[in-house]
Amino acid sequence: MYGLKGIRVVGGIPLNGEVRIQGSKNAALPLMAAALLNKGTTILYGCPKIADVFAMEEILRLLGAKTAWQKHTLEINTEFVTKTQVDEEQGRKMRSSIILLGSLLGRFGEGAVPQPGGCIIGKRPIDLHLEALKKMGAEILENQGQIFAKTTGLKGCRLKFPFVSVGATQNAVLAAVLAKGTTVLEGCSREPEVYALCDFLKKAGAKIEGAGTSRLLITGVEKLHDVEFHVPKDRIAAGTYLCASAITRGACTLLDAPVEEMGAVLEAYKKMGGQYTCNSGKLTLCSFYADRPLEHLQTQVYPGFPTDLQSVFMAVLSVAKGESKITENIFEDRFKTVSQLQAMGARIELEGNTARILPGYLKGTDVTASELRGGAALLVAGLAAQGETYVKNCSYIERGYEDICRDLSMLGAQIFKD
């Protein structure tokens, strides 16, 4: 699927069947960055084969790491890494490249990364990242789209984030594990991907207390050791396929869905009329009556409703039997997909950071993805549209979904890729 241009979807088929959920994109990338801190071998089981992971792998290889795949197991050896400047072309491909700065500073005392790229869904300033690293003793210079950092030695500090940031929390953690002394981080992100990073680092020998809470206490250690770790399953991919079931009024089973991380998503699904059961790692969905509107769905930091699923749920609500409202509280420009849903017939009205979704129906047409999750939302919309939908610019989608056409086909969708 790598290099995908377009996807064609035939709508009107209720999905039925089962699909296994892939490893988490948002967990795998920080784990790969963390591998730099260990002068040895890291083995990641269940690593998703997606464009962003391949880009991060290439960055590590260009820094001097050796990597090898065995099915979905990724082995990373960083013993002979000597370079500290991230390749500009690869680094600009994704937002997550910025978290390499904490690892490079922690191991080498210096590092350089390009201004991060990725999906255009808002400003997403990196100030919090840089301020945290400065507080630990790093000198930062920004010049011609590059961020240069160096230090004579990172030192523990007390830091309170002014607002919750997943990436800044992860960057600070990566910098702190080999710093001298103790670091206290307050106002931290509680996202599962932050917990996974802390869990990984602890297994590699780091001393971290408070994982899963908003306060982390990190005592620096001399070095980390080799580690084997299972990448958590992708809660956003699971939520996407839940929406595919809901919009087609189908009955699907999601294998290995991280149900314990999906509380807000399952609550919204239940309010729409969806029913589900969880048993032995299976999330069984019954979406026959998942046609109710949601009075007011608001994106929030975890454990609230995830912004990554806002546009996908909007697609589902566009064919609900009543008026819904969605407020986006995380990213100020995450309604880019609205115009494309409107082209399919969705009745959506925007006012600031709130979308009003009126009942209606969808018709197949040509639409264009402009970011990862919005692209997935257009595919989900196409599943319920009358006729055929063609989604262009689907390279965005492969940044986060290993093979969305394969997975939806396993559920009975008529979906074809170019």
C-alpha positions as CSV (number, residue, x, y, z in Angstrom):
1,M,0.0,0.0,0.0
2,Y,3.0,2.3,0.4
3,G,2.8,5.0,-2.2
4,L,-1.0,4.9,-2.5
5,K,-2.7,7.5,-4.7
6,G,-6.4,6.8,-4.5
7,I,-9.0,4.5,-3.1
8,R,-12.4,3.6,-4.6
9,V,-15.3,2.7,-2.4
10,V,-18.7,1.3,-3.2
11,G,-21.2,2.4,-0.6
12,G,-24.3,0.8,0.9
13,I,-22.9,-2.5,2.1
14,P,-23.4,-3.3,5.9
15,L,-20.1,-4.5,7.2
16,N,-19.8,-7.9,8.8
17,G,-16.9,-10.0,9.9
18,E,-13.8,-9.6,12.0
19,V,-10.5,-7.8,11.7
20,R,-7.3,-7.6,13.8
21,I,-6.2,-4.3,15.1
22,Q,-2.7,-3.2,14.2
23,G,0.0,-1.8,16.5
24,S,-0.3,1.8,17.5
25,K,1.3,4.5,15.3
26,N,1.3,7.0,18.1
27,A,3.0,4.6,20.5
28,A,5.5,3.1,18.0
29,L,7.2,6.3,16.9
30,P,8.3,7.5,20.4
31,L,9.5,4.0,21.2
32,M,11.7,4.1,18.1
33,A,13.0,7.4,19.2
34,A,13.7,6.0,22.7
35,A,15.8,3.2,21.2
36,L,18.5,5.8,20.6
37,L,19.1,6.1,24.3
38,N,20.3,2.5,24.6
39,K,23.7,1.7,23.1
40,G,22.5,-1.7,22.0
41,T,19.5,-3.6,20.7
42,T,15.7,-2.8,21.0
43,I,13.1,-5.3,19.8
44,L,9.6,-4.1,19.1
45,Y,6.9,-6.7,18.6
46,G,3.7,-5.9,16.8
47,C,5.2,-2.8,15.1
48,P,2.8,-1.4,12.4
49,K,4.2,-1.3,8.9
50,I,3.0,2.2,8.1
51,A,4.6,5.2,6.3
52,D,5.5,7.1,9.5
53,V,7.2,4.1,11.0
54,F,9.2,3.6,7.8
55,A,10.2,7.3,7.8
56,M,11.4,7.0,11.4
57,E,13.3,3.8,10.6
58,E,15.0,5.6,7.8
59,I,15.9,8.5,10.1
60,L,17.5,6.0,12.6
61,R,19.4,4.3,9.8
62,L,20.8,7.5,8.4
63,L,22.0,8.3,12.0
64,G,23.9,5.0,11.9
65,A,21.4,2.5,13.4
66,K,20.9,-1.0,11.9
67,T,17.3,-2.2,11.6
68,A,15.7,-5.4,10.5
69,W,12.2,-6.7,10.2
70,Q,10.8,-10.2,10.8
71,K,7.1,-9.9,10.0
72,H,5.8,-7.3,12.5
73,T,8.9,-7.5,14.7
74,L,11.3,-4.6,14.3
75,E,14.9,-4.9,15.6
76,I,16.9,-1.7,16.1
77,N,20.6,-1.7,17.0
78,T,22.0,1.8,17.8
79,E,25.4,0.7,19.1
80,F,27.3,2.4,16.4
81,V,25.2,5.6,16.0
82,T,27.5,8.6,15.8
83,K,25.5,11.2,13.8
84,T,23.3,13.7,15.7
85,Q,21.6,15.6,12.8
86,V,18.3,14.2,11.6
87,D,17.9,14.0,7.9
88,E,15.9,17.0,6.7
89,E,13.8,15.3,4.1
90,Q,12.7,12.4,6.3
91,G,12.3,14.6,9.4
92,R,9.9,17.0,7.7
93,K,7.6,14.1,6.8
94,M,6.1,13.8,10.2
95,R,5.4,15.6,13.4
96,S,7.0,13.0,15.6
97,S,10.6,13.8,14.4
98,I,10.8,16.5,17.1
99,I,10.9,13.9,19.9
100,L,14.3,12.7,18.6
101,L,15.8,15.9,20.1
102,G,15.3,14.6,23.7
103,S,16.9,11.3,22.9
104,L,19.8,12.8,21.0
105,L,20.5,15.3,23.8
106,G,20.3,12.5,26.4
107,R,22.8,10.3,24.7
108,F,25.1,12.6,22.8
109,G,24.7,16.0,24.4
110,E,23.7,17.5,21.1
111,G,21.2,17.1,18.3
112,A,19.6,18.8,15.3
113,V,16.2,18.3,13.8
114,P,14.2,20.1,11.1
115,Q,11.1,22.0,11.9
116,P,8.6,19.0,12.1
117,G,6.1,18.3,9.4
118,G,3.1,15.9,9.2
119,C,-0.5,16.7,8.8
120,I,-1.7,20.3,8.6
121,I,-4.4,20.3,11.3
122,G,-3.3,23.4,13.3
123,K,-0.4,25.3,14.6
124,R,0.8,22.7,17.1
125,P,3.7,24.9,18.4
126,I,6.8,23.2,19.6
127,D,7.6,25.8,22.2
128,L,6.7,23.5,25.1
129,H,9.2,20.9,23.8
130,L,12.1,23.5,23.6
131,E,11.3,25.2,26.9
132,A,11.4,21.8,28.7
133,L,14.8,21.0,27.2
134,K,16.1,24.4,28.0
135,K,15.0,23.9,31.6
136,M,17.2,20.8,31.8
137,G,20.2,22.7,30.6
138,A,20.0,22.6,26.8
139,E,20.9,25.5,24.6
140,I,18.6,25.9,21.6
141,L,19.2,27.7,18.3
142,E,16.7,27.9,15.5
143,N,18.1,28.8,12.1
144,Q,16.7,28.4,8.6
145,G,14.1,25.8,9.5
146,Q,16.5,23.8,11.6
147,I,16.6,23.4,15.4
148,F,20.0,22.9,16.9
149,A,20.4,21.8,20.6
150,K,23.5,21.2,22.7
151,T,24.3,20.8,26.4
152,T,27.3,20.1,28.6
153,G,25.1,17.8,30.6
154,L,21.3,17.6,31.1
155,K,20.2,18.1,34.7
156,G,17.0,17.2,36.5
157,C,14.6,20.0,37.2
158,R,11.0,20.8,38.2
159,L,8.8,21.7,35.4
160,K,5.1,22.3,35.1
161,F,3.6,22.3,31.6
162,P,1.1,25.3,31.1
163,F,-1.2,23.0,29.1
164,V,-1.2,19.3,28.2
165,S,1.0,18.2,25.4
166,V,1.6,14.6,24.4
167,G,4.8,15.3,22.4
168,A,6.3,17.7,24.9
169,T,5.7,15.3,27.8
170,Q,7.4,12.5,25.8
171,N,10.4,14.7,24.8
172,A,10.9,15.8,28.4
173,V,10.8,12.2,29.6
174,L,13.3,11.1,26.9
175,A,15.7,13.8,28.0
176,A,15.3,13.2,31.7
177,V,16.0,9.4,31.9
178,L,19.8,9.9,31.5
179,A,20.0,13.4,33.1
180,K,21.8,13.9,36.4
181,G,19.5,14.1,39.4
182,T,15.7,14.0,39.6
183,T,13.2,15.6,37.3
184,V,9.6,16.3,38.3
185,L,7.2,16.9,35.5
186,E,3.7,18.2,36.3
187,G,0.8,18.8,34.0
188,C,1.8,15.8,31.9
189,S,-0.2,14.1,29.3
190,R,-2.0,11.0,30.5
191,E,-2.4,9.5,27.0
192,P,-1.8,5.8,26.7
193,E,1.1,6.4,24.4
194,V,2.9,8.4,27.2
195,Y,2.3,5.5,29.5
196,A,3.7,3.0,26.9
197,L,6.8,5.1,26.5
198,C,7.4,5.2,30.3
199,D,6.7,1.5,30.6
200,F,9.2,0.8,27.8
201,L,11.9,3.0,29.4
202,K,11.4,1.4,32.8
203,K,11.9,-2.1,31.2
204,A,15.1,-0.7,29.8
205,G,16.3,0.4,33.2
206,A,14.9,3.9,33.6
207,K,13.6,5.0,37.0
208,I,10.1,6.6,36.4
209,E,7.3,7.0,38.9
210,G,3.8,8.1,38.2
211,A,3.3,6.7,34.7
212,G,-0.4,7.2,33.7
213,T,-0.8,10.3,35.9
214,S,-0.2,14.0,35.3
215,R,2.9,14.0,37.6
216,L,6.0,12.1,36.6
217,L,9.1,11.7,38.8
218,I,12.2,10.6,36.9
219,T,15.5,9.8,38.5
220,G,18.3,9.8,36.0
221,V,20.4,6.7,35.5
222,E,23.8,6.1,34.0
223,K,22.6,4.0,31.1
224,L,19.8,1.9,29.7
225,H,20.0,-1.8,28.6
226,D,18.6,-3.9,25.8
227,V,14.8,-4.4,25.9
228,E,12.1,-6.3,24.1
229,F,8.6,-4.7,24.1
230,H,5.2,-5.2,22.6
231,V,3.8,-2.1,20.8
232,P,0.3,-1.5,22.2
233,K,-2.7,-1.8,19.8
234,D,-3.9,1.2,17.9
235,R,-7.0,2.7,19.6
236,I,-7.5,5.2,16.7
237,A,-7.5,2.4,14.1
238,A,-10.0,0.5,16.3
239,G,-12.2,3.6,16.6
240,T,-12.1,4.0,12.8
241,Y,-13.3,0.5,12.2
242,L,-16.0,1.0,14.9
243,C,-17.2,3.9,12.9
244,A,-17.2,1.8,9.7
245,S,-19.5,-0.6,11.5
246,A,-21.7,2.2,12.8
247,I,-22.1,4.1,9.5
248,T,-23.1,0.9,7.6
249,R,-25.3,-0.4,10.4
250,G,-23.1,-3.6,10.4
251,A,-22.0,-6.2,12.9
252,C,-18.2,-6.4,13.2
253,T,-15.7,-7.9,15.6
254,L,-12.4,-6.2,16.4
255,L,-9.7,-8.5,17.5
256,D,-7.1,-7.2,20.0
257,A,-8.9,-3.8,20.3
258,P,-7.5,-1.9,23.3
259,V,-10.9,-1.6,25.0
260,E,-9.4,-0.2,28.2
261,E,-8.2,2.8,26.3
262,M,-11.5,3.4,24.4
263,G,-13.9,4.4,27.1
264,A,-14.9,7.8,25.6
265,V,-15.2,6.3,22.1
266,L,-17.4,3.4,23.3
267,E,-19.5,5.8,25.3
268,A,-20.2,7.9,22.2
269,Y,-20.9,4.8,20.2
270,K,-23.4,3.6,22.8
271,K,-25.2,7.0,22.8
272,M,-25.5,6.6,19.0
273,G,-27.4,3.4,19.6
274,G,-24.5,1.0,19.1
275,Q,-24.2,-2.1,21.3
276,Y,-21.0,-4.0,22.1
277,T,-19.6,-6.8,24.2
278,C,-16.0,-7.5,25.2
279,N,-14.7,-11.0,25.7
280,S,-11.3,-12.6,25.5
281,G,-9.7,-9.8,23.6
282,K,-12.7,-9.4,21.2
283,L,-14.8,-6.3,20.8
284,T,-18.0,-7.4,19.2
285,L,-20.1,-4.5,17.7
286,C,-23.8,-4.5,16.8
287,S,-24.5,-1.3,14.9
288,F,-28.0,-2.1,13.6
289,Y,-29.5,0.8,15.5
290,A,-26.4,3.2,15.6
291,D,-28.3,6.0,13.9
292,R,-28.9,8.4,16.8
293,P,-27.4,11.9,16.8
294,L,-25.0,13.1,19.5
295,E,-26.2,16.2,21.3
296,H,-22.7,17.6,21.9
297,L,-19.5,15.7,21.3
298,Q,-16.3,17.5,22.5
299,T,-12.7,16.5,21.9
300,Q,-10.6,16.4,25.0
301,V,-7.3,15.3,26.2
302,Y,-7.2,11.7,27.4
303,P,-9.3,10.1,28.9
304,G,-11.7,12.3,27.0
305,F,-12.8,11.9,23.4
306,P,-9.8,11.8,21.1
307,T,-9.4,14.6,18.5
308,D,-8.0,11.9,16.1
309,L,-11.5,10.5,15.7
310,Q,-13.4,13.7,15.5
311,S,-13.7,13.8,11.7
312,V,-14.5,10.0,11.5
313,F,-17.4,10.4,13.9
314,M,-18.5,13.5,12.0
315,A,-18.9,11.3,8.9
316,V,-21.1,8.8,10.9
317,L,-23.2,11.6,12.4
318,S,-23.9,13.1,8.9
319,V,-26.3,10.2,8.3
320,A,-27.8,10.1,11.8
321,K,-31.5,10.7,12.4
322,G,-31.2,14.0,14.0
323,E,-29.0,17.1,14.6
324,S,-25.6,16.6,16.2
325,K,-22.9,19.0,17.4
326,I,-19.1,18.6,17.6
327,T,-16.7,21.0,19.3
328,E,-13.0,20.7,18.5
329,N,-11.0,21.8,21.6
330,I,-7.5,20.4,20.7
331,F,-6.5,21.6,17.2
332,E,-7.9,24.8,15.7
333,D,-7.8,23.7,12.1
334,R,-9.2,20.2,12.2
335,F,-12.3,20.9,10.2
336,K,-10.5,20.7,6.9
337,T,-12.4,17.6,5.9
338,V,-15.8,19.3,6.3
339,S,-15.8,20.7,2.7
340,Q,-15.1,17.3,1.3
341,L,-18.0,15.7,3.3
342,Q,-20.2,18.6,2.1
343,A,-19.3,17.7,-1.4
344,M,-20.7,14.2,-0.7
345,G,-23.9,15.8,0.5
346,A,-23.3,16.2,4.3
347,R,-25.2,19.1,5.8
348,I,-22.6,20.6,8.1
349,E,-22.5,24.2,9.4
350,L,-19.4,25.6,11.0
351,E,-19.2,28.3,13.7
352,G,-15.7,28.8,15.1
353,N,-14.6,25.5,16.6
354,T,-18.0,23.9,16.6
355,A,-19.7,22.0,13.8
356,R,-23.5,21.6,13.5
357,I,-24.4,18.4,11.7
358,L,-27.9,18.1,10.3
359,P,-29.5,14.9,9.2
360,G,-29.2,13.8,5.6
361,Y,-27.6,11.3,3.3
362,L,-24.3,10.9,1.4
363,K,-23.7,10.4,-2.3
364,G,-20.6,9.1,-3.9
365,T,-18.2,11.5,-5.7
366,D,-14.5,12.4,-6.1
367,V,-13.0,13.9,-2.9
368,T,-9.5,14.6,-1.7
369,A,-7.8,13.8,1.6
370,S,-5.8,16.6,3.1
371,E,-4.7,14.9,6.3
372,L,-4.5,11.4,7.8
373,R,-7.6,11.1,9.9
374,G,-9.7,13.2,7.6
375,G,-8.8,10.8,4.8
376,A,-10.0,7.9,6.9
377,A,-13.2,9.8,7.5
378,L,-13.8,10.2,3.8
379,L,-13.4,6.4,3.3
380,V,-15.9,5.8,6.2
381,A,-18.3,8.2,4.6
382,G,-17.9,6.4,1.3
383,L,-19.0,3.2,2.9
384,A,-22.5,4.7,3.4
385,A,-22.7,6.8,0.3
386,Q,-25.0,6.1,-2.6
387,G,-22.9,4.9,-5.5
388,E,-19.1,5.1,-5.7
389,T,-16.7,7.4,-3.9
390,Y,-13.1,8.0,-5.0
391,V,-10.7,9.4,-2.4
392,K,-7.6,11.0,-3.9
393,N,-4.3,11.9,-2.2
394,C,-4.5,8.8,0.0
395,S,-0.7,8.8,0.8
396,Y,-1.9,10.6,4.0
397,I,-3.9,7.6,5.0
398,E,-1.0,5.2,4.8
399,R,0.8,7.3,7.4
400,G,-1.3,5.7,10.1
401,Y,-3.1,2.7,8.6
402,E,-1.2,-0.4,7.6
403,D,-3.7,-1.4,5.0
404,I,-7.1,0.1,5.4
405,C,-8.3,-1.5,2.2
406,R,-7.4,-4.9,3.3
407,D,-9.0,-4.4,6.7
408,L,-12.2,-3.1,5.4
409,S,-12.4,-5.7,2.7
410,M,-12.1,-8.4,5.5
411,L,-15.3,-6.8,6.9
412,G,-17.1,-7.1,3.5
413,A,-16.5,-3.6,2.0
414,Q,-16.1,-3.2,-1.7
415,I,-12.9,-1.1,-1.6
416,F,-10.1,-0.9,-4.2
417,K,-6.8,0.9,-4.2
418,D,-4.9,2.5,-7.1
